[in-house]
Amino acid sequence: MKVLIIKRATLVLILCLLVAVTAFGLNYNGLNLGSVYFNTKIKKTPIYNVKTDENKIAISFDAAWGADKTREIMALCNQYNVKATFFLVGFWVEEYPEMVKEIYNNGFEIGLHSNTHPDFTKLTKSEMRLELESNIKLIQNITGNEPKLFRPPYGYYNNTLIDLCNEMGISCIQWSVDSLDWKGLSASQIAGRVTKAKAGDIILCHNNADNIIAGLKMVLEYFKNNSIQLVPVGELIYYNNFEINNFGTQIKK
């Protein structure tokens, strides 16, 4: 009986270790060990942040509703010699084509944010492709440039979306620092969240949040005083010879 108890305890320990391996994404040669053992499907991830030795952080603004603060955001960024990435929804592009031109002509990076802002996990692959291709066409018709970055609405994604982005040569981008500016946070609250960012992080903001202008000024001043460079997402991520771990960190091979 004693031997049986030891065997059961050992089995429980092994199972606990395997669960931990799966949950925490331990890898061997790029494979999730728990997923291999249990023969489960490995979940693919977008880029949440980047492992880098450079003191760089990417700042981005999602644009889906409203545009009255966009010029102020660009002016403020230009004042601090900072360029950001604007992820634009298709219906926003249709409503504000002149603003799209201004963003592009001012040297800011433009990324995709879908055409109609749907939950991509509820779409078929062909519906996903239509969303992306329509978004690309609208932006390309105005700027002459084809965006190669995409942020899924609500941050919702699945393996089908990641595979499609890879097929289309598009980098799927999330974020590692959320300003939560859309919740109506005060300028100091926004700045308090964003200034916690460290090298390789990607910051999420919105172009029409209530207190984004005052909050952004505090953010830009802080990073300037701390000699931290704010760059567009496209200048932070890698395009060749990289891997993305289970936590969404992009790592140069």
N, C-alpha and C positions, 0 to 999 in steps of 0.2 A: 504493500500500500504506500509506503514511504517513497519508493522509486516512482510510482505513478504520480504522486503529488509533485515530485521534482520535475518530471517530464511535463506536466501540465503548466507548472510555473515557467519553465523554460519556453514552452510554446507561446504562452501569453506574452513573455518578454520579447520574443522574436516578432510577434504580430505588432506589438506596440512600437518596436523599432521601425518596422516597415511602414506603419502608418505615419510615423514622424518623418521618415525619408520622403514619402509622397507629399505630405503637407508642407514641408520646408524646402522641397525642390532640390534635394541633394542629387548631384549629377556625377556621371562617369562617362568620359568621352562624349559629352553633350547630351547624354540620355538621362532622363529622370529614373532613378533606380526603382522607386516604388512603382512607377507606371510599368516598367519592364516586368517586374515580378508579378504584378497583378494582371498583366496583359490589358491594361486600360489605355484609352486614347490619350496621348500627350496633348495638353492644352497649349497652343501657341500664344505668344503675347506680342503686343505692339511695343514700341519704344517708350518707356516711362522716363528714363534718364540715361545718362552716358557715363561710363567710367573713363575719366580723363585726368591727366596730370596738370592740365592747363586750368587757370583760374577763371573759367568761363561758365556762364549760366545763360540759358535761353529764356527769353520772355515772349509770350504769345497772347493774342487777343482773339477770342471767338466773336464773330459778327453774324447775328441772325435777326435781331430786332432793334431798329433804331440806329441812327448814325450821327446824332447831333454832337457827340463828344469826340468823334473820330479825328477831326482836324486838330483839336486841342491835344489829343494823345500824340499825334505825329509831331506837332510843334514842340511839345515838351521833350519827346525823345530826341528830336534834332538838337534841342538846346543842350542836351547832355551827350551828344554825339553817339546816340544809341539807335540801332535798328532792330525792329521786332518782326515777328511773323503774325500776319492776320489770316485766320482761317475763315473763309467766307462761304456762307450758304447760298445756293443758287438763287432763291427768291430774293435775297438781300442784294445780290449782284444786279438782278433785273430792276430792282427799285432804286438802287443808287449807283448807276453805271459811272457817273462822273466821279464819285468818291473812290470807286475802284481804280480809276485812272490816276487819281491823286495819290493813292496809296502806292501804286506801282511806280509812278514818276518820281515820287519822293524817295525811292530806293528801299522801300520796305518789301519784305518777302510776303508772297501770297500763297496760301495753302487751301486745300479743299476742305469743306465741312458738310458735304452732301448737297443734293439739289433741293430736297424738301424737308430736311431735318427729321428723318424717320429713325426708328429703332432698328438697326441693321440686323439684329439677331432674329427679327421676325420676317426678314426678307429672304427670297430665294437668291441664288447666286446671280441669275440673270437680272433680277430686280436691283441687286447691289451694283452690278456693272452699269445699268442704266443710270442710277443715281450718280455714280462717279463720272461717267462719260458726259452726262448732261452738265454737271458742275464744271468739268474741264472746258467744255465747249463755250459756255457762257463767259468764263474768265478769259479764255484764249482769244475770243472774238474782240474783247476790249483791250487786252494788254499785248496780244501777240505772243504771249509766253504760256507754255503748258506747265501747270503746277505739278509737282512731284511729291508733295506732302499731303497727308490726309488725316484729319482728326474725326473719329466717329462721333456723331451726336450722342450726348449723355455719357460718352465713354464706353458705350456698349459695343461689344465685338464678339466674334467667335472664330473658330478655325477657318471656316469658309471665307470670311472677310479677309483674314490675314493671307490666305492662299491667293485670293483674287488680287489683293494689292501687290503681292510679289509677282504675279503674272503680268500685271500692268506696269511694273517698274515704279511703284509708288511706295513710299515709306509711311507706315501707319504709326501715328504719333499720339501718345497719351500725355500725361503730366505727372510730375512727382511732388509739385507744390501747388496747392489750390488756394487762390486768394479768397474764394467764397464771396467775391465782391457782389455777385448777383443776389445775395441774401440781404442786401441793404446794410452791410457792415459799415462802420465809420471809417474814415481815412486812416486813423491810427490803427484800427483793428486789421484793415487790409495790409498795411505796411508791416504790422507785427507778424503776420503770417508769412508774407512774401520774403521778408528779410532773413528768415530762417533758412533760406535756400543755400545750398553749398555747391561746390564745383560739380558740373555735370547735370544739375537739376534742370527741369523744364517747368516753367511757371505758367499757370493758367490764369488769365484775366479775361474780362469781357469789355468790348468797346463802348458799351452804353450803360455800364453799371452806375448807380447813383453817385458814389463818392470816389470813382476811379481816378479822376484828375488830381484831386488833393492827395489821395493815397499814392498814386504813381510818382508824384513829385517827391514825396518822402522816401519812396523806394529808390528812385534814381539817385537821390542825394546820398543815401546810405551806401549804396554800392560804389558810387564814385569815391566817397571818403575811405572806403575799405579796399580800393584798388581791385575791384572785381568787375570783369568785363561782361556786359550784357550783349548777347548776340542773337540773331535770328536762329530758329531751330535748325535750318539747313546748314548753318556754319558750326553747329555743335555735333551733329550726328555723323556716323561713318556710313560710307556707301559701298565699300568693298572690304572683304576679309574681316568679317565681324561675326559675332554670335550674340544672341539675346537670351539671357538666363531666365529662370522661372519667375524672377521678380521683375522682369521687364527692363533690366539694365543691359544696355548695349555695350559690348566689350570688343575691343580691337584684338584680333588674333595675332 
